[in-house]
């Protein structure tokens, strides 16, 4: 079969140096890479009846349907490829991915039947296209022949804005989405076609181009129908100025071009080119530079633009090929081998369990060598590090907001809360512990309040002593926030632990949204395990809180007495300092033992009062300090570590899998038809991408591997000669504080003066680092 294509014209679209690049991209298309990765291509966009199809016809000398009233209703990819024999292959790729591509039989078509092939494709589209509608199905025409060079151009439906007898507004959204999708691919060179017989401001396609390609780096403007402009009109002058000056709001980096479309397609494509040359020798166009006029110069421009664009795009294409190849290999590994029977399913789950146990144990123990844990800056998967930060946050909040009241001495201002380290501040911003600050009050206010309570609750105790339960009740009120803080802390740690486990399974077997096995493991293994552990931790927390709630908590005698004694000594020390300050203010700094003793005995602030309330407050505060640390450690070790953390690697084990029934294995690991189809597609994609990667290796950017240069090694004699026995600075290899040792004597005789001087003298700045300061400096 003969195809009406002028191959000589296509030579103008390919320079000799760019031919290999074009052939590489064409080979990638042949592998089917364009289904996965976008490849460089030329697309023609514009409003309806702007002359898009005529531009393609003139550009490639391939007959397109260009008669009046016939608009393009789907994308047509025209792929020109070199081959020994001439042929046309038509493939219909449906937008519905469930439909396999349809190869249209072209054996019955003759050389002028491109329009018949397109009509045949429309017939096969069937219900997806109507007289008033458009479709997102794509017709791919692969035209092969000798001395033909690879090129891909795409004819797209034109933008329209009103309903007519042949098109509805319902099809407008289909056209907009289809065309904008092609335009948005940065691998596409956009030929924006506008009809010169319409005012420049009326072209909506130009506005869309400015949005899609705001830098105007990959758009060429093509003005058609200059022969239909009113000669010597303002509109004609405006278009001539636009293509000549290429400036202002419509400036394009690749410039503008003017083509004259043929009104009489029967005159032949060669006749069209000749008529165009004659037209541009007349009127205003005679003054326009020839390199921006006519189809021949446009071919040359596209040759250079395509070459530069492919050369620029290919490195990123290679990166995308690598990225997609890695993603598909990872997904295929997560799917695992086919598992049609019980043994294959058990083996598959045992592998998952072994990987889970290893990663979970590493995370719990704080070993982060596996890539799952990320680099030094990655923190989400480093579970032990998160636990330690949670524990530091728990301690900080318990120390700063764990008491109901903040009791301070009379006359003292309440100091600001000590700020945690910067890393902990950042952590608390991510996981905030929002609890109220304690109420500030003075010791005297607490003392008065306790006196009132002591008088109400008097028993048979000696005078000067309070009821034995008074200090305990005061402690219980002071420690009341502990429960809320600890339960919140346990809840947060449980949440992060569950996220850690979910992340491991998602890393091993894929997202639960797309992988049935991951979803089944999380819902039937992980969720029940955490529900059980949450209940166990709450029970343990109740057990740890009960002594402080019920009031039978017992302190260690030595520890309690040490804390209470320290507090008492501190008060006495404060009183002595106050006495010294008072005497110093009066000019009398001498104090004897009697004066100090009397001053302390006369101090009412040290008096425990009639009911011994001051002693009770001191006892409560001493015990609070001791019990707070014990409670924090117990929550961390007994509730969190023992009840939750230590069991995480045992959530899903190989031993459990080995004991599973056939029904349980089917529930977790049986493959659906979707999974089997996905595996086949992934295997096919991997083969395509591997072939593409092998083909692209020669164009992969690569720097020459070189070793770092080292300074030349010189002998000591050479250094002495070059410095003329002058001051020698210590070598960097010895460090800034090293001395330079000369061979032989460190001094030499001065034959003229009889004095001796060092052979090497140390610079003053080095002396200051190695020598002691002089006496004057020491005195200072």
C-alpha positions in Angstrom: 0.0 0.0 0.0 1.3 3.5 -0.9 0.9 6.4 1.4 0.8 10.0 0.1 3.6 11.5 2.1 6.5 13.6 0.8 9.5 12.3 2.8 11.8 14.9 1.4 9.8 17.6 3.2 10.2 15.7 6.4 13.9 15.9 6.1 13.6 19.6 6.9 12.2 18.6 10.3 15.3 16.7 11.3 18.9 18.0 11.4 21.6 15.5 11.1 22.8 16.0 14.7 19.3 15.6 16.1 18.4 12.4 14.1 19.6 10.0 16.8 17.7 11.9 19.5 14.5 11.7 17.5 15.0 8.0 16.8 15.6 7.4 20.5 12.3 9.1 21.5 10.5 7.2 18.7 11.9 3.9 20.0 10.7 4.8 23.5 7.2 5.3 22.0 7.5 1.9 20.2 8.2 0.3 23.6 5.0 1.9 24.9 6.9 4.1 27.3 4.5 7.0 26.5 1.8 5.1 28.3 3.8 5.6 31.5 6.1 8.6 30.9 5.3 11.7 28.8 7.6 12.1 25.8 8.4 15.2 23.7 5.8 15.9 21.0 4.2 18.6 18.9 0.6 19.5 19.6 -1.6 21.8 17.6 -4.2 23.8 19.6 -6.6 26.6 18.7 -10.2 27.6 18.4 -12.4 25.7 16.1 -12.0 26.6 12.4 -8.7 28.3 13.1 -6.9 26.1 10.5 -5.3 23.6 12.9 -5.7 20.5 10.7 -4.5 22.5 7.6 -1.4 23.4 9.5 -0.7 19.7 10.2 -1.4 18.8 6.6 1.0 21.4 5.3 3.6 20.5 7.9 3.7 16.8 7.2 2.1 16.6 3.7 -0.5 14.1 5.0 -4.1 14.6 4.0 -6.3 15.5 6.9 -10.1 16.0 6.8 -10.3 19.8 6.5 -13.6 20.4 4.7 -15.9 23.1 6.0 -18.2 22.0 8.8 -16.1 19.0 9.8 -14.4 19.5 13.1 -12.0 17.2 14.9 -13.9 15.3 17.6 -11.0 13.4 19.2 -7.2 13.5 19.4 -5.3 12.1 16.5 -1.7 11.2 17.1 0.3 11.1 13.9 3.5 9.1 14.4 5.9 9.1 11.5 8.6 6.3 11.7 11.4 5.1 9.4 10.9 1.6 7.9 12.0 -0.4 4.9 8.4 -0.7 3.6 5.6 1.8 3.5 2.6 1.1 5.7 -0.1 2.6 7.9 -1.1 1.2 11.3 -4.2 2.6 13.0 -4.8 1.9 16.7 -7.7 3.1 18.7 -6.9 3.6 22.4 -10.1 3.9 24.5 -10.3 6.3 27.4 -12.0 3.4 29.2 -9.0 1.5 30.5 -10.9 -1.7 30.8 -11.1 -1.8 27.0 -8.1 -3.2 25.1 -6.7 -1.0 22.3 -8.3 -1.8 18.9 -6.1 -2.3 15.8 -8.0 -1.1 12.8 -7.4 -3.1 9.6 -5.9 -0.8 7.0 -5.2 -3.4 4.3 -8.2 -2.3 2.2 -7.3 1.4 2.2 -5.5 3.1 -0.7 -2.9 5.9 -0.6 -5.4 8.7 -0.2 -7.6 7.2 2.4 -6.4 8.8 5.6 -9.8 10.5 6.0 -11.5 7.1 5.5 -9.3 5.6 8.3 -10.4 8.4 10.6 -14.1 7.8 9.7 -13.6 4.1 10.4 -12.2 4.9 13.8 -15.2 7.0 14.6 -17.4 4.0 13.7 -15.6 1.8 16.2 -15.9 4.4 18.9 -19.6 3.7 18.8 -21.5 5.0 21.8 -18.6 7.0 23.1 -19.0 9.6 20.3 -22.2 11.2 18.9 -23.0 13.7 16.2 -23.0 16.5 18.8 -20.4 15.0 21.1 -16.7 14.5 21.6 -14.7 11.7 23.0 -11.4 11.3 25.0 -10.6 8.1 22.9 -7.4 8.6 20.9 -6.6 7.5 17.4 -3.0 6.7 16.8 -1.8 6.6 13.2 1.7 5.1 12.8 2.9 5.9 9.2 6.1 4.1 8.2 8.2 4.4 5.1 11.8 4.5 3.8 13.8 7.7 4.3 11.3 8.8 6.8 12.4 10.3 10.1 10.6 10.0 13.4 8.2 12.8 14.4 5.0 12.9 16.4 2.4 15.6 15.9 -1.1 15.6 17.5 -4.2 17.1 16.1 -6.7 18.1 18.8 -10.3 19.3 18.8 -10.7 23.0 18.8 -12.0 25.1 21.6 -15.6 26.3 21.1 -18.0 28.4 23.1 -21.5 28.1 21.6 -23.9 25.2 20.8 -24.5 24.4 17.2 -26.4 21.8 15.2 -23.3 19.6 15.2 -21.9 20.1 18.8 -23.4 20.6 22.2 -22.2 22.4 25.3 -22.0 19.1 27.1 -19.0 18.3 24.8 -17.3 21.5 25.7 -16.0 20.2 29.0 -14.7 17.0 27.2 -12.8 19.2 24.7 -11.4 21.5 27.4 -10.2 18.7 29.6 -8.6 16.8 26.7 -6.8 19.7 25.2 -5.6 21.2 28.5 -4.3 17.8 29.5 -2.0 17.7 26.4 -1.0 21.3 26.9 -0.1 20.8 30.5 2.5 18.2 29.7 5.8 20.2 29.8 7.1 17.7 27.2 4.7 19.2 24.6 5.6 21.9 22.2 2.4 23.9 21.6 1.6 25.3 18.2 -1.0 27.8 19.1 -3.0 28.4 15.9 -5.1 31.6 15.5 -7.1 32.7 12.5 -5.9 36.0 11.1 -9.4 37.0 9.9 -10.5 37.3 13.5 -9.5 40.1 15.9 -6.5 39.2 18.0 -8.4 39.8 21.3 -11.1 37.2 20.4 -8.8 34.2 20.5 -9.6 32.3 23.7 -7.0 29.6 23.0 -4.3 32.3 23.3 -5.5 33.1 26.8 -5.4 29.4 27.8 -1.9 29.1 26.5 -0.8 32.0 28.7 -2.1 30.2 31.8 -0.7 26.7 30.9 2.7 28.1 29.7 3.1 31.3 31.7 6.8 31.7 30.8 5.9 31.2 27.1 8.9 28.9 26.7 7.4 26.1 24.7 4.8 27.9 22.6 5.0 28.9 19.0 2.3 31.2 17.7 1.0 30.4 14.2 -1.3 32.9 12.4 -3.4 31.4 9.5 -5.7 32.8 6.8 -3.7 36.0 6.1 -5.3 36.0 2.7 -8.7 36.5 4.3 -7.5 39.7 6.1 -8.7 43.0 4.8 -5.7 44.4 3.0 -4.1 47.5 4.6 -6.5 47.2 7.5 -5.6 47.9 11.2 -6.1 44.2 11.9 -3.6 43.2 9.2 -1.1 45.8 10.5 -1.6 44.5 14.1 -0.8 40.9 13.1 2.2 42.0 11.0 3.6 44.0 13.9 3.0 41.1 16.3 5.0 38.6 14.2 7.7 41.1 13.4 8.3 42.7 16.8 7.1 39.8 19.1 6.7 42.0 22.1 4.1 43.1 24.6 1.4 41.0 26.2 1.6 38.4 23.4 5.3 37.9 23.3 6.4 34.3 22.9 10.0 33.1 23.4 9.8 30.9 20.3 8.2 33.6 18.3 5.3 33.9 15.9 4.8 32.5 12.3 2.4 33.1 9.5 1.0 30.4 7.2 -1.4 30.7 4.3 -3.9 27.8 4.2 -5.0 26.4 0.9 -8.7 27.0 0.1 -8.6 24.4 -2.7 -7.3 21.1 -1.4 -7.7 19.6 -4.9 -4.8 21.8 -6.1 -2.4 19.4 -4.3 -0.1 20.0 -1.4 2.9 21.1 -3.6 0.6 23.6 -5.3 -0.4 24.9 -1.8 3.3 25.6 -0.9 3.9 27.4 -4.2 0.8 29.6 -3.8 1.9 30.5 -0.3 5.3 31.7 -1.5 3.7 33.9 -4.1 1.3 35.4 -1.6 4.0 36.5 0.9 5.7 38.5 -1.9 2.7 40.9 -1.9 1.3 43.6 0.4 2.4 44.1 4.0 3.9 40.6 4.1 6.6 41.6 1.7 8.1 43.7 4.5 8.0 40.9 7.1 11.2 38.9 7.5 11.0 35.7 5.4 12.2 33.4 8.2 8.8 33.8 10.0 6.7 33.3 6.9 5.6 30.1 5.1 5.6 26.4 5.8 9.2 25.8 4.7 10.7 28.2 7.3 8.3 26.8 9.9 9.7 23.3 9.3 13.2 24.6 9.8 12.2 26.4 13.0 10.5 23.2 14.3 13.6 21.2 13.5 15.7 23.4 15.8 13.0 23.7 18.5 12.4 20.0 18.5 16.0 19.1 18.8 16.6 21.6 21.7 13.4 20.5 23.4 14.2 16.8 23.1 17.7 17.4 24.3 16.4 19.4 27.3 13.6 17.0 28.1 15.4 13.7 27.7 17.3 13.8 31.0 14.0 14.3 32.9 12.4 11.5 30.8 15.3 9.3 32.0 14.6 10.4 35.6 10.9 9.6 35.2 11.7 6.2 33.7 14.0 5.4 36.7 11.4 6.7 39.1 8.5 4.7 37.6 10.7 1.6 37.3 11.6 1.8 41.0 8.0 2.3 42.0 6.7 -0.6 40.0 9.5 -2.9 41.2 8.7 -2.0 44.7 4.9 -2.5 44.2 5.6 -5.9 42.5 7.8 -6.9 45.4 5.0 -6.0 47.8 2.5 -8.0 45.9 4.9 -11.0 46.2 4.9 -14.1 44.0 1.6 -15.6 42.7 -0.1 -17.5 45.6 -2.8 -19.9 44.3 -2.6 -22.5 47.1 -2.3 -22.8 50.9 1.5 -23.4 51.0 2.2 -20.3 48.7 0.0 -18.2 50.9 1.6 -19.4 54.1 5.1 -18.8 52.7 4.0 -15.3 51.6 2.7 -14.4 55.1 5.8 -15.9 56.8 8.0 -13.6 54.8 5.9 -10.6 55.8 5.9 -11.6 59.4 9.7 -12.0 59.4 10.2 -8.6 57.9 7.8 -7.0 60.3 9.4 -8.6 63.4 12.9 -7.4 62.2 11.8 -3.8 61.6 9.6 -3.6 64.7 12.4 -4.8 66.9 14.9 -2.4 65.3 12.4 0.5 65.9 11.8 -0.5 69.5 15.5 -0.9 70.2 16.5 2.2 68.4 18.5 0.7 65.5 17.9 2.7 62.4 20.1 1.0 59.7 17.3 -0.2 57.5 16.2 2.3 54.7 12.7 2.1 56.2 13.9 4.5 58.9 15.1 7.1 56.5 18.1 9.4 56.8 19.3 11.6 59.7 16.6 14.2 59.2 13.7 11.7 58.9 12.0 11.2 62.3 8.5 9.7 61.8 9.7 6.0 61.7 12.3 6.2 64.4 10.1 4.8 67.1 12.5 4.7 70.1 13.5 8.3 69.5 9.9 9.3 69.5 9.3 7.4 72.7 12.1 9.1 74.5 10.8 12.5 73.4 7.3 11.6 74.6 8.8 10.6 77.9 10.7 13.9 78.2 7.6 15.8 77.3 5.6 13.8 79.9 8.2 14.6 82.6 8.3 18.3 81.6 4.5 18.7 81.7 4.3 16.7 85.0 7.0 18.9 86.6 5.5 22.2 85.3 1.7 21.6 85.2 1.3 18.5 87.4 0.4 20.4 90.6 -2.9 22.1 91.4 -1.1 25.0 93.2 2.3 26.7 92.8 3.3 27.5 96.4 5.9 30.2 96.8 7.3 32.1 99.8 5.7 35.3 101.0 7.2 38.3 99.2 8.7 36.3 96.4 7.5 36.8 92.8 6.4 33.8 90.8 9.2 32.9 88.5 8.5 32.0 84.8 8.3 28.4 83.9 11.6 26.9 82.7 11.5 26.5 79.0 12.3 23.1 77.6 15.2 22.6 75.1 14.5 23.8 71.5 14.1 20.2 70.1 11.5 19.5 72.8 9.7 22.7 72.1 9.4 21.7 68.5 8.2 18.3 69.5 5.5 19.8 71.8 4.3 21.9 68.9 3.7 18.7 66.9 2.2 16.8 69.9 0.8 19.5 72.2 0.1 18.8 75.9 -2.6 21.4 76.6 -3.0 21.5 80.3 -3.6 24.6 82.6 -0.8 26.1 84.7 -1.1 25.6 88.5 -2.7 28.4 90.5 0.0 30.5 92.2 -0.4 31.0 95.9 1.8 31.9 98.9 2.8 29.8 101.9 1.0 32.0 104.3 -2.3 31.6 102.3 -1.9 27.9 102.3 -1.0 28.0 106.0 -4.2 30.0 106.9 -6.4 27.7 104.8 -4.9 24.6 106.5 -5.4 26.1 109.9 -9.1 26.4 109.1 -9.3 22.9 107.9 -7.2 21.6 110.9 -9.6 23.2 113.3 -12.5 21.5 111.6 -10.8 18.1 111.6 -9.2 18.0 115.1 -8.7 14.6 116.7 -6.8 13.3 119.8 -3.4 14.5 118.6 -1.2 16.6 120.9 -1.4 20.4 120.6 0.9 21.8 117.8 0.2 18.7 115.7 -2.3 18.5 112.9 -4.7 15.7 112.1 -2.6 12.8 110.5 -4.8 12.9 107.3 -4.4 16.6 106.7 -1.1 16.4 104.9 -2.3 13.4 102.8 -5.5 15.2 101.8 -3.4 18.2 100.8 -1.1 16.0 98.7 -4.1 14.4 97.0 -5.4 17.8 96.0 -1.9 18.9 94.9 -1.4 15.7 92.7 -4.9 15.8 91.2 -3.7 16.7 87.6 -1.5 13.6 87.5 -4.3 11.3 86.3 -5.4 13.5 83.3 -1.8 14.1 82.2 -0.8 10.4 82.5 -3.9 9.2 80.6 -3.3 11.7 77.9 0.3 10.7 77.6 -0.6 7.0 77.3 -3.1 7.8 74.6 -0.6 9.8 72.6 2.1 7.1 72.8 -0.5 4.4 71.8 -1.4 6.5 68.8 2.2 6.9 67.6 2.9 3.2 68.3 0.0 2.2 66.1 1.1 4.6 63.4 4.6 3.0 63.5 3.1 -0.5 63.1 0.9 0.6 60.3 3.8 2.2 58.5 5.8 -1.0 58.7 3.1 -3.1 57.1 2.5 -0.5 54.5 6.2 -0.5 53.7 6.3 -4.3 53.5 3.1 -5.1 51.6 1.7 -1.8 50.3 -1.0 0.6 51.2 -4.2 -0.9 52.7 -6.2 1.2 50.2 -4.7 -0.9 47.3 -3.5 -4.1 49.0 -5.9 -6.5 50.4 -3.4 -8.4 52.5 -2.2 -5.2 54.2 -5.8 -4.2 54.9 -6.7 -7.6 56.3 -3.6 -7.7 58.6 -4.3 -4.3 60.0 -8.0 -4.9 60.6 -7.8 -8.4 61.9 -4.4 -8.5 63.6 -3.2 -5.1 64.5 -6.4 -3.4 65.6 -7.5 -6.2 68.0 -4.0 -6.3 69.5 -4.0 -2.6 70.2 -7.6 -2.7 71.6 -6.4 -5.3 74.1 -3.3 -3.4 75.0 -5.2 -0.1 75.5 -7.5 -1.8 78.0 -4.5 -3.4 79.8 -2.7 -0.1 80.0 -5.7 1.7 81.5 -6.0 -1.0 84.1 -2.3 -0.6 84.9 -2.7 3.1 85.1 -5.6 2.7 87.5 -3.4 0.5 89.6 -0.5 3.0 89.7 -2.9 5.9 90.5 -4.8 4.1 93.2 -2.3 4.6 96.1 -2.3 8.4 95.5 -6.1 8.5 95.2 -6.9 6.3 98.3 -4.3 8.0 100.5 -2.4 4.9 101.7 0.7 5.5 99.7 3.8 5.0 101.7 7.1 6.9 101.2 10.6 5.4 101.8 11.6 6.6 105.3 15.2 7.7 104.4 14.2 9.4 101.2 11.3 11.2 102.8 13.3 12.4 105.8 16.1 13.5 103.6 13.7 15.6 101.5 11.9 17.0 104.6 15.2 17.8 106.3 16.5 19.5 103.2 13.4 21.7 103.0 13.7 22.6 106.7 17.4 23.5 106.4 16.6 25.6 103.4 14.1 27.7 105.3 16.6 28.3 108.1 19.3 29.2 105.6 16.9 31.7 104.0 16.2 33.2 107.4 19.9 33.6 108.2 20.5 35.3 104.9 17.6 37.7 105.6 19.1 38.6 109.0 22.5 39.3 107.4 20.9 41.5 104.9 18.9 43.4 107.6 22.1 44.0 109.7 24.1 45.0 106.7 21.6 47.6 105.8 22.0 49.1 109.3 25.8 49.1 109.0 26.3 46.3 111.5 27.6 43.2 109.8 28.9 41.5 113.0 26.7 38.8 114.3 27.4 36.4 117.2 25.8 33.0 117.8 23.3 34.4 120.3 22.0 37.1 118.0 21.5 34.6 115.2 19.7 32.1 117.5 17.4 34.7 119.0 16.5 36.0 115.5 15.6 32.6 114.3 13.6 31.8 117.4 11.7 35.1 117.2 10.8 34.4 113.5 7.1 33.8 113.3 7.5 32.5 109.7 9.2 29.4 111.1 6.4 28.8 113.6 4.2 25.8 112.7 1.3 27.4 114.5 -1.3 25.9 116.9 -2.2 23.1 114.6 1.3 22.3 113.1 0.1 23.3 109.7 3.5 24.5 108.6 5.0 21.1 109.3 2.1 19.5 107.4 2.8 21.7 104.3 6.5 20.9 104.4 5.7 17.2 104.7 3.3 17.4 101.8 5.8 19.2 99.5 8.6 16.9 100.5 6.5 13.9 99.7 5.1 15.4 96.5 8.7 15.9 95.1 9.5 12.3 95.9 6.3 10.7 94.7 6.2 12.6 91.4 9.4 11.0 90.1 8.3 7.6 91.2 4.9 7.9 89.5 6.5 9.2 86.2 9.0 6.3 86.1 6.2 3.7 86.9 3.9 5.1 84.1 6.8 4.8 81.6 8.1 1.4 82.6 5.2 -0.5 84.0 2.3 0.9 81.9 3.8 1.9 78.6 7.0 -0.3 78.1 5.7 -3.5 79.8 2.1 -3.4 78.6 2.6 -2.0 75.1 6.1 -1.4 73.7 7.7 -4.8 74.6 4.9 -6.7 72.7 5.0 -4.8 69.4 7.4 -7.2 67.6 5.1 -10.1 68.6 2.0 -8.7 66.9 2.5 -10.7 63.7 5.0 -13.6 63.9 6.1 -16.4 61.7 5.1 -18.8 64.5 1.6 -17.5 64.4 1.4 -17.9 60.6 2.7 -21.5 60.8 -0.3 -22.3 63.0 -3.0 -20.6 60.9 -5.8 -22.6 59.4 -6.5 -22.7 55.6 -9.5 -20.4 56.1 -7.3 -17.8 58.0 -4.6 -18.0 55.3 -7.2 -17.4 52.6 -8.6 -14.4 54.5 -5.2 -12.8 54.8 -3.4 -13.8 51.6 -5.8 -15.0 48.9 -5.4 -13.0 45.6 -8.3 -11.3 43.9 -8.6 -11.0 40.1 -7.7 -7.3 40.5 -4.4 -8.2 42.2 -3.6 -10.8 39.5 -4.3 -8.3 36.8 -2.2 -5.7 38.6 0.8 -8.1 38.8 0.6 -8.8 35.1 0.4 -5.1 34.3 3.4 -4.3 36.6 5.5 -7.1 35.0 4.6 -5.7 31.6 5.5 -2.1 32.6 8.8 -3.2 34.2 9.9 -4.9 30.9 9.0 -1.7 29.0 10.8 0.5 31.4 13.8 -1.7 31.6 14.1 -1.6 27.8 13.6 2.2 27.9 16.3 2.6 30.6 18.8 0.5 28.6 18.1 2.6 25.5 18.5 5.9 27.4 21.7 5.1 29.3 23.9 6.9 26.8 22.0 10.1 27.3 22.0 9.9 31.1 23.8 12.9 32.6 27.1 11.7 34.2 30.0 13.6 35.6 33.6 12.3 35.4 34.6 10.5 38.6 37.8 12.2 40.0 39.7 11.9 43.2 40.2 15.0 45.3 43.5 16.7 44.7 46.1 16.7 47.5 48.8 19.4 48.0 52.3 18.4 46.9 54.6 17.0 49.5 57.8 19.1 50.0 60.9 18.4 52.0 62.0 20.4 55.1 65.1 21.6 53.2 62.9 22.9 50.4 60.7 24.7 52.9 63.7 26.2 54.6 65.2 27.4 51.3 62.0 29.0 50.2 61.5 30.8 53.5 65.2 31.8 53.8 65.3 30.6 57.4 62.6 33.0 58.2 59.7 32.4 60.6 58.2 29.0 60.1 54.5 28.4 60.9 53.4 25.1 62.3 52.0 22.7 59.7 48.2 22.3 59.7 48.9 18.6 60.0 50.3 19.1 63.5 47.5 21.4 64.7 47.5 25.0 65.7 49.1 24.4 69.1 52.1 22.3 68.0 55.7 23.4 68.1 58.1 23.1 65.2 61.2 21.1 66.2 64.4 21.9 64.3 66.9 19.2 63.7 70.1 19.6 65.8 70.4 22.6 68.2 67.5 24.9 68.6 69.9 27.9 68.7 73.0 29.0 66.8 75.8 31.4 67.7 75.8 34.9 66.4 79.4 35.5 65.3 79.0 39.2 65.1 77.2 40.0 68.3 78.0 36.9 70.4 74.4 36.5 71.4 72.3 33.5 70.6 68.8 33.4 69.1 66.4 30.6 68.2 66.7 29.1 64.8 62.9 29.2 64.4 60.9 32.0 65.8 57.2 31.6 66.5 54.8 34.3 65.2 53.3 36.6 67.8 49.8 35.3 67.2 51.0 31.7 67.8 52.9 32.8 70.9 49.8 34.2 72.4 48.2 30.8 72.1 51.1 28.7 73.5 52.9 31.1 75.9 51.6 32.3 79.3 50.6 35.9 79.7 53.3 38.4 80.9 53.3 39.7 84.4 51.5 42.9 83.5 48.7 40.9 82.0 48.6 38.7 85.1 48.3 41.7 87.3 45.5 42.9 85.3 
